[in-house]
Amino acid sequence: MAQQVSMVRKSLILSLVVGMVVGMGNGSVFGIYLMANLGRGNFAEWGGWGWQSYNPFGYFNGFMTWVMLVFGVAFIWILLSAIYGHDKMSKAGVGSGH
Amino acid sequence: MLMKYLFAKNEDIPPGTATLFFSFSSIVWFIIGTGLGSFNAAKLAFPDWVTGMEYFAFGKMRQVHVMAVIFGWISMAFAAAMMYITPALGNTKLWSEKLALWSCMNWNIGLALALISLWMGMTSGREYSDFIYPFDLIILFGVILPVALNVWMTIAHRRTQGIYTTNWFFAGSIFMLMIVLLVGNLPEYFHLTGLTEAYLTWWNAHNILGLWITPVAAAIAYYTIPKITGNPLYSHRIGHLHFWSIVIFYSTPAAHHLMSAPLPEWLKSFASVEGVLILVPAIAFVSNILLTLQGKWNMFVENIEVRFTVTGVLLAIPLNMQGGFQQTRSINWYIHGTGWIVAHAHLALLGFSTFIEVAAVYYGLQMIMKRKLYSLALANFHFWMLLIGFSIYWISMTIAGLIQGAGKIYEVPYIDIVIAEHPYMIARWFGGTLVFLGNCVWLYNMYMTAREGTVVPQGRMVHELAYER
């Protein structure tokens, strides 16, 4: 019976947490590279689209936080897609594959 | 029991005894190290927490936390894995179980004395090599050299034709660690100062991570994933590429820790390019392990050791993306000297390497004791405490670092930054405390496994019985 439960369902919470952290890590690099390079010259006014990069009256860190969140969601999708693919392979009886 | 075996004949000591002592020692040091981390984080989150006592000042306690985690938890878990995996892969016994036990005892006593001296204020003042030089020499010749001898001689006496990737890494990394400790502490032996001291300090710090912690953790994953899943390693050649690219690219970028220092510009540029090339071994490692898992991804959910290891391997992706690029000049300008770096260091030590080592200790202890885990539920609880605690810590510190970076560029008054950081400091303390509490549960679970774990029948492997718990 346990065999019938899809791997995606079984790994959902794990994939959400691990995928989010891994994605946010990659997003932190992309975001800061973009910010540090685009920000050159007129940096004080540039914090990315929508928010400043620093707001002394609040705790939200603007553009960088958005980039990290978007990358986090993207990596969850990548991880779940990969697990879905492996689940299909396993059910089709494709062994270790190498 | 330790005293009994220390003076016994080598043949009379049961195989795996050293792994047993190293494993339990590493768990205890992990609790001490993360407990100190939680205590220190509380001082940043709640400024009135334990004040006015010199020995509990943040400056003293932080050094003790870092060195307890690196030389207590991480390195001792490595030694446990080496004492178990090296002979297993060579189809032989450990060269000298007695030497390994003496190493374990020296390690525990030497490290305890070194940390107490550090706590009392005796320090070189150099990050990651904070111990005064007599303790550096004790660790090098009384602890690392005997462990290295055991690894090398066990490999030399192996009963297999080739040397598997994991043993290549073990033998090479412990040799490189000895060179790093010997050369990296030169400023203390010869009283070098100024830029030379700064450069050697960071050469030492960078290479303890790059030539010891990163490759040995990877080597453990090269063993546990094929062993537990039953799949052969996807590619030995990629494993060799990983090893040699670490030797070439990871040994040279020390100057990227000092991008704002008056070092020669060519040296900083060279170090920065080499730093990006760290992605070569990183991609080789991650792809090799994930491809080895083909057809066995269900174990990512169902097997506790595989889940720990794969989580560690996945965390290696952002670790190396950050590590490769955060030292380039434009990003370093922004995040140097901020909490981002603290988050990155914890991604390496508490994320990537710790998750892989925890799996090795779980697996090694069960195999040596020939007992199934006392409680899989407690092991799952430990996993989630570690993962959620680490995630809260890492995310809060990364964002706190970005606020500090912005504040640095905008020249915001320091006190405003301190106020803005406060909620993140509380989150950091909370995350770290979850890790500490999870580790206490882990020690209980392993202690109970030793006392009451179901005995694994002769001829069966622990992971074969994973679903029969």
Interface residues (C-beta under 8 A of the other chain):
Chain A: M7 K10 S11 L14 V17 V18 M20 V21 V22 G23 M24 G25 N26 S28 V29 I32 Y33 M35 A36 N37 R40 F43 A44 G47 S53 Y54 P56 Y59 N61 M64 T65 M68 L79 A82 I83 H86 D87 M89 S90 V94 G95 S96 G97 H98
Chain B: T229 G230 N231 P232 Y234 L291 Q294 G295 K296 W297 N298 F300 V301 E302 R307 T311 L314 L315 I317 P318 L319 M321 Q322 G324 F325 Q326 T328 S330 I331 W333 Y334 I335 W340 L347 G351 L387 I388 F390 S391 W394 I395 T398 I399 L402 I403 A406 G407 I409 Y410 V412 D416 A420 P423 Y424
